[in-house]
Amino acid sequence: MSADLAATVEFRPLQGSDLDEILPIENAIYPFPWTHANFVDSFASGYSFWGCRFIGELVGYFVLMMVVDEAQLLNIGVAEKRQGMGFGTGLLRQAMRVAKEAGANSMLLEVRPSNARALALYRHFGFRQIGLRRGYYPSDEGREDALVMRCAWTGGAFS
């Protein structure tokens, strides 16, 4: 993300009232999106829900669940027309910052092996595969595996 772009980007916690902006992004970018109920349940469970706004427009979001000293990235998305502009990098960096401030020493996530862009981003940030969940995701051909990835930081450092 360029310095000019970063100057117009704001990260802030989201609320249930933001669902009208979140759902169109989710539905446009995922073949099997979270449902309205999934998001409502996440808010009700107290998960950390953050959005990225660019000139006031919601361009992305993430959902983070804390479990003791580890965070799990449950969902992250960037509006299709804003992909490739650095917003995903900014969101992941913000998720890691939020996790660290909440006391996490590491972050877990699941990702489709077919999602090359996400895999490249996660690897750039130091995520490494630690497991495989067979048939985890629905797909047009039935089910797709999930790679379980983890990034640990020491001394507060991460990319």
C-alpha positions as CSV (number, residue, x, y, z in Angstrom):
1,M,0.0,0.0,0.0
2,S,1.5,3.3,-1.0
3,A,2.0,6.1,1.5
4,D,-0.7,8.2,-0.3
5,L,-3.2,5.3,-0.1
6,A,-2.3,4.6,3.5
7,A,-3.1,8.2,4.5
8,T,-6.7,7.7,3.4
9,V,-7.2,4.3,5.1
10,E,-8.8,3.8,8.5
11,F,-9.0,0.6,10.5
12,R,-11.7,0.4,13.1
13,P,-13.8,-2.1,15.0
14,L,-17.1,-3.1,13.3
15,Q,-20.5,-3.7,14.8
16,G,-23.6,-5.5,13.8
17,S,-24.9,-2.3,12.1
18,D,-22.1,-2.7,9.6
19,L,-23.5,-6.0,8.2
20,D,-25.2,-4.2,5.3
21,E,-21.8,-3.2,4.0
22,I,-20.0,-6.5,4.9
23,L,-22.4,-9.0,3.3
24,P,-22.2,-7.6,-0.2
25,I,-18.4,-7.9,-0.1
26,E,-18.6,-11.4,1.4
27,N,-21.1,-12.6,-1.1
28,A,-19.2,-11.2,-4.1
29,I,-15.8,-12.7,-3.2
30,Y,-16.5,-16.1,-1.9
31,P,-18.2,-19.0,-3.7
32,F,-19.4,-20.3,-0.4
33,P,-19.8,-17.1,1.8
34,W,-20.5,-16.8,5.4
35,T,-24.2,-16.3,6.0
36,H,-25.9,-13.4,7.8
37,A,-26.3,-15.8,10.7
38,N,-22.6,-16.6,10.7
39,F,-21.8,-13.0,11.1
40,V,-24.5,-12.4,13.7
41,D,-23.2,-15.3,15.8
42,S,-19.6,-14.0,15.5
43,F,-20.7,-10.6,16.8
44,A,-22.7,-12.3,19.6
45,S,-19.7,-14.4,20.6
46,G,-17.6,-11.3,21.1
47,Y,-15.1,-12.0,18.4
48,S,-12.9,-9.1,17.3
49,F,-14.4,-7.7,14.2
50,W,-12.5,-5.0,12.3
51,G,-13.0,-3.1,9.0
52,C,-10.8,-1.2,6.6
53,R,-12.3,2.0,5.2
54,F,-10.9,3.9,2.2
55,I,-12.3,7.4,1.8
56,G,-15.2,6.2,4.0
57,E,-16.0,3.1,1.9
58,L,-15.7,-0.3,3.6
59,V,-13.2,-2.2,1.5
60,G,-12.4,-5.1,3.8
61,Y,-12.8,-6.7,7.1
62,F,-11.6,-9.5,9.4
63,V,-12.9,-11.6,12.2
64,L,-10.5,-12.7,14.9
65,M,-11.2,-15.2,17.8
66,M,-8.9,-15.2,20.8
67,V,-8.2,-18.5,22.6
68,V,-5.9,-17.9,25.6
69,D,-2.6,-16.7,24.0
70,E,-3.4,-17.6,20.4
71,A,-5.6,-15.8,17.9
72,Q,-7.5,-17.6,15.1
73,L,-8.3,-15.6,11.9
74,L,-11.8,-16.8,11.1
75,N,-12.5,-14.6,8.1
76,I,-10.8,-11.9,6.1
77,G,-12.1,-10.3,2.9
78,V,-11.3,-7.5,0.5
79,A,-13.9,-6.1,-1.9
80,E,-13.3,-7.5,-5.4
81,K,-12.7,-4.0,-7.0
82,R,-10.1,-3.2,-4.3
83,Q,-8.1,-6.4,-4.4
84,G,-4.4,-6.1,-5.4
85,M,-4.1,-2.6,-3.9
86,G,-2.6,-3.6,-0.6
87,F,-5.7,-3.7,1.5
88,G,-5.3,-7.4,2.3
89,T,-1.8,-6.8,3.5
90,G,-3.1,-3.9,5.7
91,L,-5.9,-6.0,7.1
92,L,-3.6,-8.9,8.0
93,R,-1.1,-6.6,9.6
94,Q,-3.9,-5.0,11.6
95,A,-5.3,-8.5,12.6
96,M,-1.8,-9.4,13.9
97,R,-1.5,-6.1,15.7
98,V,-4.9,-6.6,17.4
99,A,-4.0,-10.2,18.3
100,K,-0.7,-9.1,19.8
101,E,-2.4,-6.4,21.8
102,A,-4.9,-8.9,23.1
103,G,-2.0,-11.1,24.4
104,A,-1.6,-13.6,21.5
105,N,1.8,-15.1,20.8
106,S,0.7,-16.6,17.5
107,M,-2.1,-16.7,15.0
108,L,-3.8,-19.7,13.3
109,L,-5.9,-19.7,10.1
110,E,-7.3,-22.1,7.5
111,V,-7.0,-21.5,3.8
112,R,-8.0,-23.3,0.6
113,P,-5.0,-24.7,-1.2
114,S,-6.5,-23.3,-4.4
115,N,-6.4,-19.7,-3.0
116,A,-2.9,-18.8,-4.4
117,R,-3.2,-15.1,-3.6
118,A,-4.1,-15.7,0.0
119,L,-1.3,-18.3,0.4
120,A,1.3,-15.9,-1.0
121,L,0.1,-13.2,1.4
122,Y,0.2,-15.5,4.5
123,R,3.6,-16.9,3.6
124,H,4.9,-13.4,3.2
125,F,3.9,-12.7,6.8
126,G,5.6,-15.9,8.0
127,F,2.7,-18.3,8.2
128,R,3.7,-21.9,7.8
129,Q,1.6,-24.9,7.2
130,I,1.1,-27.0,10.4
131,G,-1.7,-29.3,9.3
132,L,-4.4,-30.3,6.9
133,R,-8.1,-30.6,7.4
134,R,-9.5,-33.0,4.8
135,G,-12.7,-32.0,3.1
136,Y,-13.1,-28.9,5.2
137,Y,-14.5,-26.5,2.7
138,P,-17.5,-27.0,0.4
139,S,-16.6,-26.7,-3.3
140,D,-18.3,-27.1,-6.7
141,E,-16.7,-30.5,-6.9
142,G,-17.8,-31.6,-3.4
143,R,-15.3,-30.7,-0.7
144,E,-11.8,-29.1,-0.6
145,D,-9.1,-29.5,2.0
146,A,-8.0,-26.7,4.2
147,L,-4.3,-25.9,5.0
148,V,-3.9,-25.0,8.6
149,M,-1.3,-22.3,8.9
150,R,0.3,-20.7,11.9
151,C,2.5,-17.7,12.5
152,A,4.3,-17.2,15.8
153,W,6.0,-14.0,16.9
154,T,8.6,-13.4,19.5
155,G,9.4,-10.1,21.1
156,G,6.4,-8.6,19.3
157,A,7.9,-8.8,15.9
158,F,6.0,-9.6,12.7
159,S,6.3,-8.4,9.1
